[in-house]
Amino acid sequence: MSSALSGVKIAVLGGDDRELILISELVTLGATVTVVGFPREKIKHGAFISKSVEDGLFEAEVAILPMVGTDIRGYIRAVYTEEKLQLTEKALRGMAIPSMLIIGTARPFLKEWTAKLGITLVEIGEMDDVAILNSIPTAEGAVQIAMQEMKTTIHGSRAMVLGFGRVGMTLGRTLKALGATVLVVSQRDSELARAYEMGCQRIRLSDLADNLNQVDVVFNTIPAPVLTREILRRMSPDTLIIDLATAPGGTDFATANEYGIKALLAPGLPGKVAPITAGRVLAEVVPRLIEQTMIKAYDQLHLA
């Protein structure tokens, strides 16, 4: 692996403790790493510091942005600096050819820019080897929030999980292991079948409103409006909602507050509750991804 990444110019733009672990691994593997948004004392010896996004990206073959991506104006989350880091099309134009950009989830403007500039865009937030491993700290973090907010134990509670994909499945398994009665809500037959196999109760999404009685806590993983005013109207004020979906979540928070229902939006838990574990996931996956993608890109360039 070290020979494959040796000398590859990589720019890491912003982030948190997860990116620090990734930076350390990339330096160890021999990459030429430039970082933006981190103080020198936090960076492993061997990495270079740049003060601007544009300078950091100049002639970079790989750009790495945080899992949370950017906001709608291109500003990058960077917890170790108060300076505003903004990604622009002009900055991307300074990258090498070929080049790639790795990000958790890309907004439409970034997809447009990278397509226009011929930059390979890789969204790793939904890749199985990242999402499944990240589902572990997400589930643990969700349970931690529930334990802090509920007045009863998880054991013996009725816990509803909306959506039974990678996060929902890990969460359902964790809740069941703690002694909760787990109700899985989904519109997909395959997810409901898996829930049955795991010993969970199954509810179709279309029947959600009729199955909210005596539910102690609802965990939402569906990134679409599911806990609407009509649904919340049928819910007990004693029910706790923990929304794990990407912001703005799937809950009508204003209506929940109006009805006296405590609803918490809690996306991005891996970086908050277990940043070292989440960083190790990136350090395992990203170098391999860079190697595979860059080899393919150079092969295509030489064939052109």
C-alpha positions in Angstrom: 0.0 0.0 0.0 2.8 2.4 0.9 4.4 2.1 -2.6 1.0 2.8 -4.2 0.4 6.0 -2.3 4.0 7.1 -2.1 4.3 10.7 -3.4 0.6 11.0 -4.2 -0.4 14.6 -3.4 -3.4 14.6 -1.1 -5.2 17.7 0.4 -7.3 17.2 3.5 -9.7 20.1 4.0 -11.2 20.6 7.4 -12.9 17.9 9.6 -12.4 16.7 13.1 -10.6 14.0 15.1 -11.6 11.4 12.4 -9.6 13.3 9.8 -6.6 13.5 12.2 -6.4 9.7 12.3 -6.8 9.5 8.5 -4.0 12.1 8.0 -1.6 10.1 10.2 -2.3 7.0 8.2 -1.8 8.7 4.8 1.5 10.2 6.0 2.6 6.7 7.2 1.8 5.3 3.7 4.1 7.8 2.1 1.6 10.3 0.6 2.4 14.0 0.3 -0.3 15.4 2.6 -1.3 19.0 2.8 -3.9 19.9 5.4 -6.2 23.0 5.8 -8.0 23.8 9.0 -5.8 22.1 11.5 -3.1 23.6 13.9 0.4 22.4 13.5 0.4 20.7 17.0 -2.5 18.4 15.9 -0.8 17.2 12.7 1.6 14.3 12.4 5.1 15.2 11.5 5.4 14.9 7.7 2.2 16.7 6.7 2.2 20.2 5.4 0.0 23.0 6.5 -1.8 25.4 4.1 -3.7 28.4 5.2 -6.3 28.5 2.4 -8.4 26.0 0.5 -7.2 27.3 -2.9 -3.5 26.8 -1.9 -4.2 23.4 -0.3 -5.8 22.1 -3.5 -3.2 23.5 -5.9 -1.8 20.5 -7.9 -3.4 18.0 -5.5 -4.3 14.7 -7.0 -6.8 13.9 -4.2 -9.0 16.1 -2.1 -10.6 14.8 1.0 -13.5 16.6 2.6 -15.3 15.7 5.9 -18.0 13.1 6.1 -20.6 15.8 6.8 -19.7 17.5 3.5 -20.3 21.2 3.0 -23.1 23.6 3.6 -25.1 25.0 0.7 -22.6 27.8 0.2 -19.6 25.4 0.1 -18.3 26.1 3.6 -16.5 23.2 5.1 -16.8 22.0 8.7 -13.5 22.4 10.5 -13.6 22.1 14.3 -10.1 23.2 15.0 -10.2 26.6 13.3 -12.4 29.6 13.5 -11.5 30.6 10.0 -14.1 30.0 7.3 -13.1 27.4 4.8 -15.0 27.7 1.6 -14.8 25.3 -1.4 -15.1 27.1 -4.7 -15.0 26.0 -8.3 -11.9 28.2 -8.8 -10.1 26.3 -6.1 -11.0 23.0 -7.7 -9.6 24.2 -11.0 -6.2 24.2 -9.5 -6.2 20.4 -8.9 -4.0 18.0 -11.0 -5.3 16.0 -14.0 -6.5 13.4 -13.3 -7.8 14.0 -9.8 -10.4 12.8 -7.4 -12.5 14.3 -4.6 -13.7 12.2 -1.6 -16.5 13.4 0.5 -19.3 11.9 2.7 -22.2 13.3 0.7 -21.9 15.9 -2.1 -24.4 18.7 -2.7 -25.7 19.3 -6.2 -23.3 22.2 -6.9 -20.3 20.1 -6.1 -21.5 17.3 -8.4 -21.9 19.9 -11.1 -18.4 21.4 -10.6 -16.6 18.0 -10.5 -18.4 16.8 -13.6 -17.5 20.0 -15.5 -13.8 19.8 -14.4 -13.4 16.1 -15.0 -12.7 15.4 -11.3 -13.7 11.9 -10.1 -16.2 12.4 -7.3 -16.5 9.6 -4.7 -19.2 9.8 -2.0 -18.3 7.4 0.7 -21.1 8.0 3.1 -23.3 5.4 1.5 -20.5 2.9 0.7 -21.2 -0.4 2.5 -17.7 -0.7 4.0 -18.0 2.7 5.5 -21.7 2.9 6.4 -21.9 -0.6 8.0 -18.9 0.1 10.2 -20.1 3.5 11.1 -23.5 2.0 12.0 -21.8 0.6 15.2 -21.0 4.0 16.8 -24.2 5.4 15.5 -26.2 2.7 17.2 -24.3 3.0 20.4 -24.6 6.8 20.4 -28.4 6.6 19.8 -28.8 4.2 22.7 -26.6 6.5 24.9 -29.0 9.4 24.1 -32.0 7.3 24.9 -30.6 6.2 28.2 -29.9 9.9 29.1 -33.3 11.1 28.1 -35.7 8.3 29.1 -37.0 7.8 32.6 -37.1 4.1 32.2 -34.6 1.5 31.2 -34.1 0.3 27.6 -34.7 -3.2 29.0 -38.4 -3.8 28.9 -39.2 -0.7 26.7 -40.9 -0.7 23.4 -38.5 0.8 20.9 -39.6 1.6 17.3 -37.0 1.8 14.5 -38.1 3.6 11.4 -36.1 2.2 8.4 -34.1 -1.0 8.6 -31.1 -0.4 6.4 -27.5 -0.5 7.7 -28.0 1.8 10.7 -31.5 0.5 11.5 -30.4 -3.1 11.5 -27.5 -2.5 13.8 -29.6 -0.4 16.1 -32.4 -3.0 16.2 -29.9 -5.7 17.1 -28.4 -3.5 19.8 -31.8 -2.6 21.3 -32.9 -6.2 21.2 -29.7 -7.4 23.0 -30.5 -4.8 25.8 -33.9 -6.4 26.3 -36.2 -4.0 24.4 -39.2 -5.0 22.4 -38.2 -3.8 18.9 -40.8 -2.7 16.4 -39.4 -2.2 12.9 -41.2 0.1 10.4 -40.4 -0.1 6.7 -42.0 -0.1 3.3 -39.5 -2.7 1.9 -40.4 -6.4 2.0 -36.8 -7.4 2.3 -36.2 -5.2 5.4 -39.4 -6.5 7.0 -38.3 -10.1 6.3 -34.9 -9.4 8.0 -36.7 -7.9 11.0 -38.8 -11.0 11.4 -35.7 -13.2 11.1 -34.1 -11.2 13.9 -37.2 -11.6 16.2 -38.5 -8.0 15.8 -42.1 -7.0 15.3 -42.9 -5.8 11.8 -45.0 -2.8 10.8 -45.5 -1.4 7.3 -44.8 2.3 6.9 -48.3 2.8 5.7 -49.6 1.4 9.0 -47.4 3.6 11.2 -50.1 5.8 12.6 -52.1 2.8 13.9 -49.1 1.4 15.8 -47.9 4.2 18.0 -49.6 3.3 21.2 -47.4 2.4 24.1 -44.2 3.1 22.2 -41.5 4.5 24.6 -38.9 5.7 22.0 -38.8 6.1 18.3 -35.5 6.1 16.4 -35.8 7.4 12.8 -33.2 6.5 10.1 -35.3 7.5 7.1 -34.1 10.8 5.4 -37.6 11.9 4.4 -40.6 13.4 6.1 -42.1 10.4 8.0 -43.0 11.8 11.5 -45.4 14.3 10.1 -48.1 16.3 11.9 -50.6 13.6 11.2 -48.4 10.9 12.7 -47.3 13.0 15.7 -50.9 13.8 16.5 -51.4 10.1 17.3 -48.2 9.9 19.4 -48.1 10.1 23.2 -46.3 13.2 24.6 -44.3 10.7 26.7 -42.7 9.2 23.6 -39.1 10.2 22.9 -38.0 10.7 19.3 -34.3 10.4 18.3 -33.9 11.3 14.6 -30.7 9.9 13.2 -31.3 10.9 9.6 -29.2 13.4 7.7 -30.4 17.0 8.6 -33.1 18.2 8.5 -34.2 14.7 9.5 -37.5 13.0 9.0 -39.4 14.7 11.9 -41.6 17.7 12.0 -39.8 19.2 15.0 -42.0 22.3 15.2 -45.1 20.2 15.5 -43.5 17.8 18.0 -42.7 20.8 20.2 -46.2 22.0 19.8 -47.5 18.7 21.0 -45.1 18.5 23.9 -43.1 15.6 22.4 -39.4 15.6 22.9 -37.7 15.2 19.6 -33.9 15.3 19.1 -32.0 15.5 15.8 -28.8 13.5 16.2 -27.0 13.1 12.8 -23.3 12.4 12.5 -23.0 10.4 15.7 -19.8 8.5 14.8 -17.7 11.6 14.9 -19.2 12.8 18.1 -19.4 9.7 20.3 -16.5 7.6 18.9 -14.2 9.7 16.7 -11.3 7.4 17.1 -13.2 4.4 15.9 -14.8 6.4 13.1 -11.3 7.7 12.2 -10.0 4.2 12.0 -12.8 3.3 9.6 -11.7 6.1 7.3 -8.0 5.2 7.7 -8.9 1.6 6.6 -11.1 2.5 3.7 -9.9 5.7 2.1 -6.3 4.7 1.2 -7.5 1.6 -0.6 -10.2 3.7 -2.3 -7.6 6.2 -3.5 -5.3 3.5 -4.9 -8.1 1.8 -6.8 -9.6 5.0 -8.2 -6.3 6.7 -9.2 -5.1 3.5 -10.9 -8.3 3.4 -12.9 -8.1 7.2 -13.7 -4.5 7.0 -14.9 -5.3 4.0 -17.1 -8.2 5.9 -18.7 -6.0 8.9 -19.2 -3.3 6.8 -21.0 -5.9 5.2 -23.2 -7.4 8.5 -24.3 
